[in-house]
Amino acid sequence: MAEVIKIGLTGLPGSGKTSTLLKLIEMLEEEGKTVGGMITEPITEGGKRTGLQIVNRITGERGRLAHISIESRYMFGKFGVDLTALEGVGVRALEQAASEADIVVIDEVGKLEVESEPFVEAVKDVLDMDKPVLLTLHKKSRNPLLQDIRKRDDVRILEVTPINRSLLPYKVMKLMKGQLW
């Protein structure tokens, strides 16, 4: 049996990692695949970005991960971070996707997310499964989890750039079709 494909999308902030992942999800669902896991979406208020929320792809459950009104020892730019949202919505989304989805997505494994031990363990559990995984990764973090993911033989890392981000979903689909369909 062919090895199950796991792909990490990395790139600089603003390079289009999440947009690339969302396009991939759309294409996979058009192929009839069930995609589960967690994605992040911006929170905008009055036309301004005021935070970031986590969304469970299967249930639609949402949690406020970061917001200008959150006071926290963890900061993401001007946003305070609520790790309980990550540990609730995010970890539950990964556990549910592990049992119910054809493909698991994780957006994103970054500097803030790795501060949560339950999230780190959930990511490791998903990566150890015999199931396709698509994840976005912070490009420069030296966190042990991110370094471990980059070193894994079963994870292929692709860099998203403004130049390749429109074609990259098609390349990934081609890679996945060689293994899934």
C-alpha positions as CSV (number, residue, x, y, z in Angstrom):
1,M,0.0,0.0,0.0
2,A,1.3,3.5,-0.8
3,E,2.2,5.8,2.0
4,V,-0.5,8.2,3.0
5,I,0.4,11.7,2.0
6,K,0.8,14.5,4.5
7,I,1.6,18.0,3.2
8,G,2.8,21.0,5.2
9,L,2.3,24.4,3.6
10,T,4.7,27.0,4.8
11,G,5.5,30.5,3.9
12,L,6.0,34.0,5.2
13,P,3.0,35.8,6.8
14,G,0.7,37.0,4.0
15,S,2.0,34.5,1.5
16,G,-1.3,32.8,1.1
17,K,-1.0,29.6,3.2
18,T,-4.6,29.7,4.5
19,S,-6.0,30.8,1.1
20,T,-4.2,27.9,-0.5
21,L,-5.5,25.5,2.1
22,L,-9.1,26.8,1.6
23,K,-8.8,26.3,-2.1
24,L,-7.6,22.7,-1.5
25,I,-10.5,22.0,0.8
26,E,-12.9,23.3,-1.8
27,M,-11.3,21.1,-4.5
28,L,-11.3,18.0,-2.2
29,E,-14.9,18.5,-1.3
30,E,-15.8,18.8,-5.0
31,E,-14.2,15.3,-5.4
32,G,-16.5,14.0,-2.7
33,K,-14.0,13.9,0.1
34,T,-14.9,14.7,3.7
35,V,-12.5,17.2,5.1
36,G,-12.4,17.8,8.8
37,G,-10.1,19.6,11.2
38,M,-9.6,23.3,12.1
39,I,-9.1,26.4,10.1
40,T,-8.6,30.0,11.2
41,E,-10.6,32.9,10.0
42,P,-10.1,36.6,10.6
43,I,-12.5,38.5,12.8
44,T,-13.4,41.9,11.4
45,E,-15.3,44.7,13.1
46,G,-16.1,47.9,11.4
47,G,-13.9,46.9,8.4
48,K,-10.8,46.3,10.6
49,R,-9.2,43.0,11.5
50,T,-9.7,42.7,15.3
51,G,-8.9,39.1,15.9
52,L,-8.8,35.5,14.7
53,Q,-11.2,32.6,15.2
54,I,-10.9,28.9,15.0
55,V,-13.6,27.0,13.1
56,N,-14.3,23.2,13.3
57,R,-14.7,22.2,9.6
58,I,-17.3,19.5,10.4
59,T,-19.6,21.1,12.9
60,G,-19.0,24.8,12.2
61,E,-18.3,25.4,15.9
62,R,-16.2,28.6,16.4
63,G,-13.9,29.9,19.1
64,R,-12.2,33.2,19.5
65,L,-8.5,32.5,19.5
66,A,-7.1,36.0,19.4
67,H,-8.7,39.4,19.8
68,I,-7.7,43.0,20.6
69,S,-9.9,42.8,23.7
70,I,-8.3,39.7,25.2
71,E,-5.8,40.2,27.9
72,S,-3.3,37.4,27.9
73,R,0.3,36.6,28.5
74,Y,0.3,35.3,25.0
75,M,0.3,38.0,22.3
76,F,-0.1,37.8,18.5
77,G,0.8,41.3,17.4
78,K,-1.8,43.5,19.1
79,F,-4.1,40.5,19.8
80,G,-4.3,38.7,23.1
81,V,-4.6,34.9,22.7
82,D,-7.1,32.6,24.4
83,L,-5.6,29.1,24.4
84,T,-8.8,27.7,25.9
85,A,-10.5,28.3,22.5
86,L,-7.7,26.4,20.8
87,E,-7.9,23.6,23.4
88,G,-11.6,23.4,23.1
89,V,-12.7,24.0,19.6
90,G,-9.3,23.2,17.9
91,V,-8.5,20.0,19.7
92,R,-12.1,18.8,19.5
93,A,-12.0,19.5,15.7
94,L,-8.9,17.5,15.3
95,E,-10.2,14.5,17.3
96,Q,-13.5,14.6,15.4
97,A,-11.7,14.7,12.0
98,A,-9.5,11.8,13.0
99,S,-12.5,9.6,13.3
100,E,-14.9,11.1,10.8
101,A,-13.0,12.7,7.9
102,D,-11.2,11.4,4.9
103,I,-8.6,14.2,5.2
104,V,-7.6,16.2,8.2
105,V,-6.6,19.9,8.0
106,I,-4.8,21.9,10.6
107,D,-4.5,25.7,10.1
108,E,-2.1,26.6,11.6
109,V,0.7,25.2,13.6
110,G,2.4,28.4,14.6
111,K,4.2,30.2,17.5
112,L,1.0,30.6,19.5
113,E,-0.6,27.3,19.0
114,V,2.4,25.4,20.2
115,E,2.0,27.0,23.6
116,S,-0.9,24.6,24.2
117,E,0.2,21.1,25.2
118,P,-3.2,19.6,24.4
119,F,-3.0,21.0,20.9
120,V,0.6,19.8,20.4
121,E,-0.5,16.3,21.5
122,A,-3.5,16.4,19.1
123,V,-1.3,17.4,16.2
124,K,1.1,14.6,16.9
125,D,-1.7,12.1,17.2
126,V,-3.1,13.3,13.8
127,L,0.3,13.1,12.1
128,D,0.8,9.5,13.5
129,M,-2.5,8.3,11.9
130,D,-2.8,6.5,8.6
131,K,-4.8,9.4,7.1
132,P,-4.0,12.2,4.7
133,V,-3.2,15.5,6.5
134,L,-2.9,19.1,5.2
135,L,-1.4,21.6,7.5
136,T,-0.1,25.1,7.5
137,L,3.1,25.8,9.3
138,H,4.8,28.9,10.6
139,K,7.9,29.3,8.5
140,K,10.6,30.5,10.9
141,S,9.6,29.1,14.3
142,R,12.3,27.0,16.0
143,N,9.7,25.3,18.3
144,P,10.4,21.6,18.8
145,L,7.0,20.5,17.3
146,L,7.5,22.5,14.2
147,Q,11.1,21.2,13.8
148,D,9.8,17.6,14.3
149,I,7.2,18.1,11.6
150,R,9.7,19.5,9.2
151,K,12.0,16.5,9.8
152,R,9.4,13.8,9.4
153,D,9.9,11.5,6.5
154,D,6.1,11.2,5.9
155,V,5.5,15.0,5.6
156,R,6.2,16.9,2.4
157,I,6.8,20.6,3.0
158,L,5.8,23.0,0.2
159,E,6.4,26.7,0.4
160,V,3.6,29.1,-0.6
161,T,4.7,32.3,-2.3
162,P,2.7,35.1,-3.9
163,I,4.0,33.7,-7.3
164,N,3.0,30.0,-6.8
165,R,-0.1,30.2,-4.5
166,S,-2.6,30.1,-7.3
167,L,-1.1,27.0,-8.9
168,L,-0.1,25.2,-5.7
169,P,-3.5,23.7,-4.9
170,Y,-3.5,22.0,-8.3
171,K,0.0,20.6,-7.6
172,V,-1.1,19.3,-4.2
173,M,-4.3,17.7,-5.7
174,K,-2.2,15.9,-8.3
175,L,0.1,14.6,-5.5
176,M,-2.9,13.5,-3.4
177,K,-4.8,11.9,-6.3
178,G,-1.8,9.7,-6.9
179,Q,-2.3,8.3,-3.4
180,L,-6.1,8.6,-2.7
181,W,-8.1,7.9,-5.8
